[in-house]
Structures are given as structure tokens and as C-alpha cells.
Amino acid sequence: MGIAEQVKGTIKEKAGEVIGNDHLEAEGKAQKSKGEEQVEETKARAEAQAHEKKADALGTEQDALEP
């Protein structure tokens, strides 16, 4: 989703530049920024899930070692 927002934002931004429409250019920049934030959020969520899985695996391993 974030990458698509970035692409749409870039297109709007460049179209605004070409036709001299400051509003369209600003809208494109905002949309591109929103897309970048979505990508970063997705990366952070994936990293958190990986850490969770690792912690769960370590917990299971520790439980198996206890008498």
C-alpha cells in the first residue's frame, strides 16, 4: 500500500510541476510522504513480529529444558 501511495504521489507532484499547478504538486508531495510513512510502519511491524517469534521460540526452548 505504501509503495503505491509513493508512486501516485510522485506522479501528481511531477504533473503539478509540469503544468504549474502548485496545489497538485503539494498534494503529490503529501501523498508521497504518506506512502513513505506507510512503508516504514510496515517494516517496523514486520521487525516487531520477528522479534516476537524469536522470543516465543526461546521461551519454548527454555520450558523444554526445565525439569
Residue pairs with C-beta under 8 A, 6 or more apart in sequence:
1 35
1 38
1 42
2 35
2 36
2 37
2 38
2 39
2 40
2 41
2 42
3 35
3 39
4 35
5 31
5 32
5 34
5 35
5 38
6 31
6 32
6 35
6 36
6 39
7 35
8 28
8 31
8 35
9 28
9 29
9 30
9 31
9 32
9 33
9 34
9 35
10 28
10 32
11 28
12 24
12 25
12 27
12 28
12 31
13 24
13 25
13 28
13 29
13 32
14 28
15 21
15 24
15 25
15 28
16 22
16 23
16 24
16 25
16 26
16 27
16 28
17 25
